[in-house]
């Protein structure tokens, strides 16, 4: 099997088959799906039926007690695909999202559209009394995130942002290890997600029927600058600042969500410093294909990298004074303890005279007597954990959303949580494009660069 062609789910299968790995047990959907009475059935609609929209639609359909009743997209062939994807040939479809929001029989909407449309759709959906699952990153601009938080709170709606690592059993285990104190003091974290193909660089093929007749171009533009019809901008929108957040909005957001969850982060970082460039994928884009960011958090520093010019395993390292957590390919978690047993100094004292060295060692042994027989403790060895074969964190994340709708309890990744992550993405971009440090100013709720 070619490693470069493996999907994330296939990586999980490979990881779960490794020797010495403890399989983690999902806790909600996939371990014990529960029957849902008809009175608790959730009727939902999808707004956006493209790549990610199709995936979350399937995840929502797979949740117990749900029913898809409508779909919306600006491209005719995606509406055709929505009917195929939902396996409902008579599914009601529309290019006008307000028709979806006006329906009283719809409980929730899934929003999977370009970033510059997130805020408007979430705010209007909340005002219309709908609960909302919104794809990441939550916002396209700083002020939009706070408007979305306000809409969630004002209308008392369930809002969940679609960074599925927040619901992953692997990340939950990582958090359990961190919270236990086994890592000691964590001061440094680093992670990277790299790709090396056209699809990973968002250079998707243009469908042969794409035209102004099949695509509602003016609605797609929304509040973005006016631009003549360009199918590349429609299908490869992540390549343009007008519509997306580039690599931070596509990939940093996943890494940040997982790290914020593990470390219990509840605010944006204090500072971000980015470097990078546009080296290879230069045609028709204005965002970098390499970005590297150093973040300052109150108790640790974080280094993130995304590189579209070389593929390697995705690796997260969390470095503590007592141990290291390594998460590989979002699938296999390894805890490696540090050997912190007390020892006499074995380097600098060999620059001392023999009498001083002997005196130091004698005093050290008195201060650190050997344990009595039977009271020795052995240092723990490396431990490995993995989700079971075929595990899909997206299903658990979607099911968490549906359960929040039923219980009216705050979702695992509400607008406040999603906003903190999105702000970190905005800070990375602000630093890169302005070639300066980006500092979060909590008082003015803005990013300052210097």
SEKOLVO-360008 format. One record per residue (C-alpha): x, y, z; residue number from 1. Coordinates in steps of 0.2 Angstrom, whole numbers. Layout:
BEGIN
     px     py     pz  seq
      X      Y      Z  NUM
...
//
This chain:
BEGIN
     px     py     pz  seq
      0      0      0    1
      7     17     -5    2
      8     27     11    3
      5     43      2    4
    -12     37     -4    5
    -18     32     13    6
    -34     41     20    7
    -34     46     38    8
    -46     31     42    9
    -33     19     33   10
    -19     27     44   11
    -30     23     59   12
    -32      5     54   13
    -13      3     51   14
    -10     11     68   15
    -22      0     77   16
    -13    -15     71   17
      4    -11     78   18
     11    -22     91   19
      9    -16    109   20
     -5     -4    106   21
    -20     -2    118   22
    -36      1    108   23
    -46     15    115   24
    -65     13    116   25
    -77     26    109   26
    -89     32    122   27
   -105     38    113   28
   -110     34     95   29
    -99     20     89   30
    -97     10    105   31
   -116      9    109   32
   -128     18     98   33
   -144     21    107   34
   -162     20    100   35
   -170     37     98   36
   -189     39    101   37
   -198     48     86   38
   -201     63     98   39
   -182     66     98   40
   -179     64     80   41
   -169     79     73   42
   -173     85     56   43
   -159     94     47   44
   -153    102     31   45
   -136    105     23   46
   -131    122     17   47
   -116    118      6   48
   -114    101     -2   49
    -97    101     -9   50
    -82     90     -2   51
    -84     93     16   52
   -102     96     15   53
   -105     79      8   54
    -94     71     22   55
   -103     79     36   56
   -120     76     28   57
   -116     57     28   58
   -110     59     46   59
   -126     67     52   60
   -137     54     42   61
   -127     40     51   62
   -131     47     69   63
   -146     39     78   64
   -163     48     76   65
   -159     60     62   66
   -167     64     45   67
   -161     75     31   68
   -175     85     24   69
   -167     98     12   70
   -151    104      5   71
   -144    120     -2   72
   -129    124    -14   73
   -125    137    -27   74
   -120    124    -40   75
   -133    114    -49   76
   -123     98    -50   77
   -120     98    -31   78
   -138     98    -28   79
   -139     83    -39   80
   -126     75    -29   81
   -135     80    -13   82
   -149     69    -18   83
   -137     54    -22   84
   -127     57     -7   85
   -142     57      5   86
   -150     42     -5   87
   -166     52     -6   88
   -170     55    -24   89
   -184     67    -19   90
   -174     77     -7   91
   -180     96     -8   92
   -165    106    -14   93
   -163    124    -17   94
   -150    138    -22   95
   -158    150     -9   96
   -152    147      9   97
   -166    158     16   98
   -179    145     10   99
   -170    133     21  100
   -170    144     36  101
   -189    149     34  102
   -195    131     36  103
   -202    128     53  104
   -199    109     52  105
   -180    110     51  106
   -172    109     68  107
   -154    111     63  108
   -143    116     48  109
   -125    110     43  110
   -115    125     36  111
   -101    119     25  112
    -97    134     14  113
    -82    146     10  114
    -76    154     26  115
    -82    172     21  116
   -100    165     22  117
    -99    157     39  118
   -104    172     50  119
   -119    177     40  120
   -126    160     39  121
   -123    156     57  122
   -131    172     63  123
   -146    171     52  124
   -148    153     56  125
   -148    156     75  126
   -160    171     73  127
   -172    159     63  128
   -172    147     78  129
   -160    134     70  130
   -146    125     79  131
   -130    126     69  132
   -115    114     65  133
   -103    126     56  134
    -87    120     47  135
    -70    126     53  136
    -63    139     54  137
    -77    147     62  138
    -74    165     55  139
    -66    174     41  140
    -62    190     51  141
    -59    194     69  142
    -75    204     72  143
    -86    190     64  144
    -81    177     77  145
    -88    189     91  146
   -104    192     81  147
   -107    173     80  148
   -104    171     99  149
   -117    184    102  150
   -129    176     90  151
   -127    159     99  152
   -130    167    116  153
   -144    179    111  154
   -154    166    103  155
   -150    152    115  156
   -145    141    101  157
   -133    126    100  158
   -118    130     89  159
   -105    118     86  160
    -89    121     76  161
    -83    106     64  162
    -65    103     70  163
    -68     84     75  164
    -53     82     85  165
    -63     90     99  166
    -73     73    100  167
    -59     61     96  168
    -56     47    109  169
    -37     48    105  170
    -36     66    110  171
    -47     63    125  172
    -34     50    130  173
    -20     63    127  174
    -29     75    138  175
    -32     62    152  176
    -13     58    152  177
     -9     77    153  178
    -22     80    166  179
    -15     66    177  180
      2     75    179  181
     12     61    170  182
     20     74    158  183
     25     85    172  184
     27    103    167  185
     24    106    148  186
     33    120    141  187
     35    116    122  188
     23    108    109  189
     26    106     91  190
     16     99     76  191
     15     99     57  192
      4     93     43  193
     12     92     26  194
      6     88      9  195
     14     85     -8  196
      1     84    -21  197
    -12     95    -31  198
    -27     90    -21  199
    -18     94     -5  200
    -14    111    -12  201
    -33    113    -16  202
    -29    112    -35  203
    -45    103    -38  204
    -52     99    -56  205
    -65    110    -63  206
    -81    100    -67  207
    -85    101    -86  208
   -102    109    -83  209
    -96    123    -72  210
   -102    140    -79  211
   -112    155    -75  212
   -128    145    -80  213
   -125    132    -67  214
   -117    142    -53  215
   -124    157    -44  216
   -108    167    -45  217
   -115    184    -37  218
   -121    175    -22  219
   -105    166    -20  220
    -96    182    -19  221
   -107    189     -5  222
    -97    203      3  223
    -81    199     -5  224
    -74    210    -18  225
    -82    210    -35  226
    -74    199    -48  227
    -78    192    -65  228
    -84    174    -65  229
    -70    162    -62  230
    -73    144    -59  231
    -56    142    -51  232
    -61    154    -37  233
    -77    145    -34  234
    -69    127    -33  235
    -52    132    -26  236
    -58    146    -15  237
    -45    141     -1  238
    -32    148    -12  239
    -38    166    -10  240
    -39    178      4  241
    -55    185     -2  242
    -64    169      3  243
    -53    158     15  244
    -39    158     28  245
    -27    148     18  246
    -17    135     27  247
    -21    141     45  248
    -39    140     41  249
    -38    123     33  250
    -25    114     43  251
    -19    124     58  252
    -37    125     65  253
    -37    106     67  254
    -20    106     76  255
    -25    120     87  256
    -42    112     91  257
    -33     96     97  258
    -20    106    107  259
    -32    118    115  260
    -42    103    120  261
    -28     93    128  262
    -20    108    137  263
    -36    116    143  264
    -34    132    133  265
    -48    144    134  266
    -41    160    126  267
    -32    165    111  268
    -13    164    111  269
     -4    180    117  270
      7    182    101  271
     10    174     85  272
     26    175     73  273
     25    167     56  274
     37    164     42  275
     34    156     25  276
     31    159      7  277
     23    155    -10  278
     37    144    -18  279
     28    131    -29  280
      9    132    -31  281
     11    150    -38  282
     -3    150    -51  283
    -20    158    -46  284
    -17    160    -28  285
    -12    173    -15  286
     -9    163      0  287
      7    154      5  288
     11    136      2  289
     22    135     17  290
     19    143     34  291
     28    141     50  292
     21    149     66  293
     28    151     84  294
     14    154     96  295
     16    161    114  296
      3    154    127  297
      5    158    145  298
     13    142    151  299
     20    135    135  300
     26    139    117  301
     19    130    102  302
     27    128     84  303
     15    124     70  304
     20    120     52  305
     11    117     36  306
     21    113     20  307
     12    109      3  308
     29    104     -5  309
     34     89      4  310
     24     75     13  311
     28     66     29  312
     19     59     44  313
      9     71     54  314
     16     71     71  315
     12     81     87  316
     25     81    101  317
     20     88    118  318
     36     89    129  319
     35     89    148  320
     48     88    162  321
     42     70    166  322
     37     63    149  323
     33     66    131  324
     17     63    121  325
     18     59    103  326
      3     58     92  327
      6     51     74  328
     -6     53     59  329
    -20     58     71  330
    -21     40     76  331
     -8     32     87  332
     -3     40    104  333
     13     36    112  334
     18     41    130  335
     36     40    134  336
     42     44    152  337
     57     54    155  338
     70     46    167  339
     70     59    181  340
     77     48    195  341
     89     58    206  342
    107     55    202  343
    124     63    207  344
    131     76    196  345
    142     66    183  346
    150     80    172  347
    155     96    180  348
    163     88    196  349
    176     80    185  350
    184     97    184  351
    186     97    203  352
    200     90    214  353
    198     72    220  354
    195     77    238  355
    181     89    233  356
    173     77    221  357
    174     63    234  358
    166     74    248  359
    152     79    236  360
    148     61    232  361
    148     56    250  362
    136     70    255  363
    125     66    240  364
    123     48    245  365
    119     53    263  366
    105     65    256  367
     99     51    244  368
    100     35    253  369
     96     19    243  370
     78     12    246  371
     75     -2    258  372
     73    -19    251  373
     56    -21    243  374
     53     -2    241  375
     61      0    225  376
     50      7    211  377
     53      4    193  378
     51     18    180  379
     36     15    168  380
     40     11    150  381
     33     18    134  382
     14     16    131  383
      4     16    115  384
    -14     19    112  385
    -25     19     96  386
    -43     20     91  387
    -51      4     85  388
    -50     -1     67  389
    -62     10     56  390
    -65     23     70  391
    -70     39     63  392
    -70     54     74  393
    -81     64     63  394
    -96     53     67  395
    -93     55     86  396
    -91     74     83  397
   -108     75     74  398
   -116     64     86  399
   -111     75    100  400
   -119     90     91  401
   -135     80     89  402
   -135     75    108  403
   -132     93    112  404
   -148     98    102  405
   -158     85    112  406
   -151     90    129  407
   -149    108    126  408
   -132    107    134  409
   -118    117    127  410
   -109    108    113  411
    -91    102    115  412
    -85    115    103  413
    -97    130    104  414
    -94    147     97  415
    -83    153    111  416
    -72    138    109  417
    -72    139     90  418
    -68    158     91  419
    -52    156    101  420
    -46    143     89  421
    -51    154     74  422
    -42    169     82  423
    -26    160     83  424
    -27    156     64  425
    -31    175     60  426
    -15    179     71  427
     -4    167     61  428
    -10    175     44  429
     -9    193     51  430
      9    190     56  431
     13    182     39  432
      5    195     28  433
     11    210     38  434
     29    203     41  435
     27    207     60  436
     23    199     77  437
      4    198     79  438
     -2    201     97  439
    -19    198    104  440
    -27    213    112  441
    -41    207    123  442
    -47    224    128  443
    -50    230    110  444
    -54    212    104  445
    -41    215     90  446
    -25    209     83  447
    -11    222     84  448
      5    220     73  449
     22    227     76  450
//
